[in-house]
Every structure is written in C-alpha cells, then in structure tokens.
Amino acid sequence: MKRLQWPSWMPIDPYILVLLGTVGLAALSPARGAGADVASGASTAAIAFLFFLYGARLSTREAMDGLRHWRLHITVLACTFLVFPLLGLAARGLVPVLLTHPLYQGLLFLTLVPSTIQSSIAFTSMARGNVPAAICAGSFSSLVGIVVTPLLAAALLGSSAGGFSADSLVEIVLQLLVPFLAGQVLRRWIGGFVARHKKVLGLVDRGSILLVVYTAFSEGMVQGIWHQVSAVRLGGLLVVEAVLLAVMLTLTWYGGKVLRFNRADRIAIQFAGSKKSLASGLPMASVLFGAHASLAVLPLMLFHQMQLMVCAVIAKRRSRDPQEDVTPAPPAAASRTAVGTGSHSR
C-alpha cells in the first residue's frame, strides 16, 4: 500500500494540528490532582531530556567554527533579545484597545524567550542557507536565554513574573543548561547513536513539547483562567502577532543586506532571528508565572504556530531563488559546495 504523505502545497505543518489537538485534549480532559503532579514531573523530565539531546547533537567543532561567525551570531542575539523586547514594550500602547493586560504580559514574555533550534535549521536548509550558522545561532540563543530571559522578565514584567528569584534562575539552569552540558560531555560516546536515530529522537523532541503544552493548558483549565479571554481578544492578539512577525521577518532580511551579509547568511539570520522557542519558553514560563503560566504562554503558542506556517512558505520560495548572492562572497567561501552550507559574512 502506498504510504500517505502530507500534501506539499499545504502551508500548515501537521505537527501544528497535533499541537492544537493537544490543547483540545487539555480542554476536554485536563490533568487533575495526582495526575497533574505526574504530568508536571514528566514534562520537566521531558524538557531536560530534550536539551540533553541538543547538547549531544551539537559537535564541539561546529560550536568552535560558529564562534568565528561572530557578526552573524551577534546580529541574531540582538534581534532576539533587543529588537524583539523593544517591539514588545511598544505594544503596551495597544492595551486595552486590542489586548487585555494579561495578554499583553504574555506577549511581552514571548518577545523575551530565545530563538528556536530545530525549525531554524530545517527552514535554513530548505532555503539553501547557511545551515552550520543556523545550528550555532539557535544553540547560542538557547544558552544565552537561560540566563537573559529570566533577567529580562524580572526587569520588564515586574510583579507579573512573580516566580522570579535566584532559586527560579537556578531551577531553569538545572532544567535546561545542565542537561545540555551533559549532552556535550557524553557526545563522544553517544553522538553516533543520536545521529543514526535522529528521526526517532525527533519524535521525542516533539513529544516532549506536546507533553509540556498539555500540562500547561491543563493547569489553565483547572484554574479556570480561560474564561478571561474572549474570541475578540484572541482575534486582536493574532493581529498583533502577525504584525510582529512581519516586522521581524522584514528587519532580519533587509537588515542583513544592510550589514552586507551574503544570501546564505541572511537566510540563517532571518529564520533564527525572527522566531521564538516553545521548548525554552514553556518551562521558563512554568517557573516564572506559576499557576498563571498557561495564560502567559498563550501568545507564545499562537506565535509559534504562526511562525512555522509563514516560514515554511518563505523557505519554499527562497529555495527557488538564484543561488548567487548580490553581495559577492569571499573566494574561499564561494568555493564551498556542501549543500545548505553558506559562506562566512564579511
């Protein structure tokens, strides 16, 4: 029997539908009592394992090579932790016209979390961009965000991030950074296994996120906070997020041109610099917002789905662009023929 395949013309990733289904399951059958405790513990372990796999996948050589591309990484970090938060602060003027104060707090938190890793790499590869740069940029952003995101949340969200303290920072480091470093240490022995089973472990990646989503939204259902969000407010939030994504996609693409990056680097900058990580944001929100985490991550959930759909379309179009960049690449870099590997920026 011929295996069914997802239509290539569909801009919606099937994983997004599964993600929405998980939210629906949490709405219909939320985890309660002892079940909620089990789900919470399992989601914490799943995210720790996810970051362990990140560490096991990133070779030390790739990380060191990525450090030489410092202009690109500084550009991505500036987009993630400077430009995004500034746009988030500017959105304060939309309260209460389009956003309620709790939704705005969630939107502002969204602008503070790190960039993605998997989807940045996938879209960069699809668009024939600088894949090694995307790997390093996503990884560096995640590592920096473990410390920077809680600090920015404390400074910009104030009492809304009621769970922030030195203990919460330690908890985030233990849940995200320590497993990543453990993966790096053990990569020498398990790196080959991880590479050979990347498809199966990719399912573990996505399954981990689904478990965290179910836990967060179950808690929201139990707390009854979804009654605070009307359909009109959700519509307003979607409009604001669509504008936010469009602005960042435009700034990262044309900003890269102004900074004289070549095409391959601009692709990596656009996909790594315009996205936000659900895998990093969810556990951070659970620590920082406590019982109100489900409402706080709603904007991040919606933005995550939106960025996947839009970037999938952009990546497909970029893959049909002429491979030559308008900015001539250095001769040494231009001679590289590895698929999906771009040159270093000037």
Buried (B, 14 or more C-beta within 10 A) or exposed (E): EEEEEEEEEEEBBEBBEBBBEBBEBBEEEBBEEEEBEEBBEBBBBBBBBBBBBBBBBBBEEBBEBBEEBEBBBEBBBEBBBEBBBEBBEEBEEBBEEBBBEBBBBBBBBBBBBBBBBBBBBBBBBBBBBBBBBBBBBBBBBBBBBBEBBBEBBBEBBEEBBBBBBEEBBEBBBEBBBBBBBBBBEBBEEEBEEBEEEEEEBEEEBBEBBBBBBBBBBBBBBBBEBEEEBEEEBBEBBBEBBBEBBEBBBEBBBEBBBEBEBBBBBBBBBBBBBBBBBBBBBBBBBBBBBBBBBBBBBBBBBBBBBBBBBBBBEBBBEBBEEEEEBEBEBEEEBEEEEEEBBBBBBB
